[in-house]
Structure formats: C-alpha cells, structure tokens
Amino acid sequence: MKNYFTLDEDFETIIQNALPHTTIYSKKSVTTGWTNIVYEVNTQKGDFFFRFPRDDFWARTIVKDYEFAKFIYGKTDFNTVKLELLYDHGRPFSMHKKIEGTVLADKINDLTLEEVKVVSNDIAKFMFQLHSLKFDENAIFETKDIGLNLVNFLDELLEVHVDPSDKVFWHSEDLNKKEKNCLVHGDFNSSNVLLDENNHVSGIIDFGFAGFGNKYDDIARILSRSYPENFKNEIVQNYENFCQTPLETPVLDHEITTWTNIDNAYINYMRGIGIYE
C-alpha cells in the first residue's frame, strides 16, 4: 500500500475529516509545493495549511518535520509552526494554522537599507538561537527511518530525486567529516522566512530538512540564493556578533557553492517531472 498522495485524491473529504465541526469556506492549491501537495484552507476557525507528501521519501520527511517543529516550538524568539501530524489510511500528512506574513523571497529586492538591517539581524538571531539549543537526540526524533544527520538526508534526497549527471559535485563522504554539533533548519532559504507588514520577521516555516549539522549549513543555505550583497554582509556580521566568533570565509564559500549546486540539480529534476517551469 502506498504511503503518499497523488493529485487525484479526494482532498476535500480528507481535509474536512481533519477539521470536524468546522465550516470550510475555500480551499486552494499552493502550486509552489514540490515536496508535498499543498493546500491553503480558509475556515471560520482561521486559515490552515495542509501538506500531503508526494512520494515515500517525503512521507518520511513530513514525520521528521512534525517532530522537529514540536521540539523547537516556543524555544526561540520567533514564531514557528505548531504542526499536527495526521493520517489518512496510514498515510501521514500535516496541518498547521497559518502564520501571517509574506515570504522574504517576494520582498527581498524591495527592502530599504534599514529594513535589510532589521531582517538580517532577525535571521541571524534565529539561527544563533536554534544552533544554541540543548538537545537529546532521542527526545527529538522518534522516527529512525530517514537521515537525521543533514548530510545523510541530502545524500538520500539527491540519490532519489536528482539525475546522476547533476550530482557530480556531491561528495557526502567529505561533508560527513564536518563536525555535527548543533540543530539546523536544513533548508533555511528566503521562501521559509515570513515578513510582517512592517517588514520584520514574523515566522520561520518548513523544518522537513532539519536535523543535526553545523552552523555553516544554515548560514550558507540562506546566503546561497541571489540576494543583494549588503544583505549577505549584514547576515554574516550579525551572526558573528551573536556568537562572538568570526566565521571562516573559505568554509562558508564552499558551503554556499554546495547549496547553489543542490538548488540547480533539484530545479532540473522538478522541470523533468513538470513541477517547475
């Protein structure tokens, strides 16, 4: 029996069953979802997001997303999703109340210099607080069937979802030699940072890649997209101020290149299956 969802499912019934005694006003597909089939649902109790995994790998990932989000909830100064893990005929899917805000990716090029400073400080502060959390591995993840070390997780992701010709850059045996000494978001990019109407960070979302890693994993990930140079400089400077230790530029640059290559490889995969144009 399959452990995931396909586009021809009766999502209306599944969503209604997940929200008993709730009037659903509208339901719309969020087409940017490439790991999951995503719906935004408007009800008299507020707006909700539902994520239905597209294959077995993402079905296991959605369980990890739930477990990690539950562990860090309320432990930083920032809003993070309060996920519920639900099942339909044994298949996991998640639901959470919407955190109001606009993704940073949609605003990044329109921010003033002062707004860039504020957002960069918030981003650096969240990363530092996450990386500083004390944890017991067994208290975070009950699932043991997917990579909890970020490098191992990415190793399986690229093996399953990327053409071999697009992953020649990937040398997981070298990356696994890095010290793994903190919790990491794992996919900390501008689409997972929400800004409020005053252009302050209102929330951090999507912890499916999260696990055990190194601070450079998250810092490089947020810097690997095409941002204004002053934005990058502000994030690095603020993170160094929080941890009171300078970052190693060669290490950071190497990690930024790795994440850029991961993005490009996955975009090619998504184009191939018709999700990304």
Residue, then its C-alpha position, 0 to 999 in steps of 0.5 A: m500500500k502506498n504511503y503518499f498522495t497523488l493529485d487525484e485524491d479526494f482532498e476535500t473529504i480528507i481535509q474536512n475529516a481533519l477539521p470536524h465541526t468546522t465550516i470550510y469556506s475555500k480551499k486552494s492549491v499552493t502550486t509552489g509545493w514540490t515536496n508535498i501537495v499543498y493546500e491553503v484552507n480558509t475556515q471560520k476557525g482561521d486559515f490552515f495549511f495542509r501538506f500531503p507528501r508526494d512520494d515515500f521519501w517525503a512521507r518520511t520527511i513530513v514525520k521528521d518535520y512534525e517532530f522537529a517543529k514540536f521540539i523547537y516550538g516556543k524555544t526561540d524568539f520567533n514564531t514557528v509552526k505548531l504542526e499536527l501530524l495526521y493520517d489518512h489510511g496510514r498515510p501521514f500528512s500535516m496541518h498547521k494554522k497559518i502564520e501571517g506574513t509574506v515570504l522574504a523571497d517576494k520582498i527581498n529586492d524591495l527592502t530599504l537599507e534599514e529594513v535589510k538591517v532589521v531582517s538580517n539581524d532577525i535571521a541571524k538571531f534565529m539561527f544563533q538561537l536554534h544552533s544554541l539549543k540543548f538537545d537529546e537526540n532521542a527526545i527529538f526524533e522518534t522516527k529512525d527511518i530517514g537521515l537525521n544527520l543533514v548530510n545523510f538526508l541530502d545524500e538520500l534526497l539527491e540519490v532519489h530525486v536528482d539525475p546522476s549527471d547533476k550530482v557530480f559535485w556531491h561528495s557526502e563522504d567529505l561533508n560527513k567529516k564536518e563536525k555535527n554539533c548543533l540543530v539546523h533548519g536544513d533548508f533555511n532559504s528566503s521562501n521559509v522566512l515570513l515578513d510582517e507588514n512592517n517588514h520584520v520577521s514574523g515566522i520561520i516555516d518548513f523544518g522537513f530538512a532539519g536535523f543535526g549539522n553545523k552552523y555553516d549549513d544554515i548560514a550558507r543555505i540562506l546566503s546561497r540564493s541571489y540576494p543583494e550583497n549588503f544583505k549577505n554582509e549584514i547576515v554574516q556580521n550579525y551572526e558573528n556578533f551573536c556568537q562572538t566568533p568570526l566565521e571562516t570565509p573559505v568554509l562558508d564559500h564552499e558551503i554556499t557553492t554546495w547549496t547553489n549546486i543542490d538548488n540547480a540539480y533539484i530545479n532540473y529534476m522538478r522541470g523533468i517531472g513538470i513541477y517547475e517551469 
